[in-house]
Amino acid sequence: MANITRWDPFGEIGRFDPFRGVDDLLKGFTLRPVFGAMEAEPEIKVEILEEDKAYTVKAEIPGVKKEDIQVSIEGNRVSLSAEVKKEKEEKEGKTVVRSERYYGKQYRSFSLAGDIDEAKVQAKYQDGILELTLPKKPGSEARKIAVQ
């Protein structure tokens, strides 16, 4: 006796992948060797912790002098900016073989849940880490409104 199987005429079309094999074709082709020697523009990475009375923000800003860092606070909005200067020069004897420079400004801005008491903010910069202690304003917590 023969086995009966159900045949779906559109089943093969659903599994059709027109780009199957393209990944294998382009596998070794990337622009990484061309741009691999160039350094990417640095970013300000942040870690934000919330406690009962304050927020603690740790921002990675390596290779920047503390004089080149600006912090501004408006209500619950915190803005960080830093002027980055990087120079690299390679010499062989008295001739310059390669000289690279990077000048730019990094900027990061974010909003917090509650307003910040600007008068009590503390900032400390050490080993490429900017640490901000941002006390919450009393009475600036979110209100719950009952729906009628």
Beta strands, then each sheet from edge to edge (+ up, - down):
strand 1: 45-50
strand 2: 54-60
strand 3: 69-74
strand 4: 77-92
strand 5: 95-111
strand 6: 122-126
strand 7: 129-135
sheet 1: 1+ 2- 7+ 6-
sheet 2: 3+ 4- 5+
end
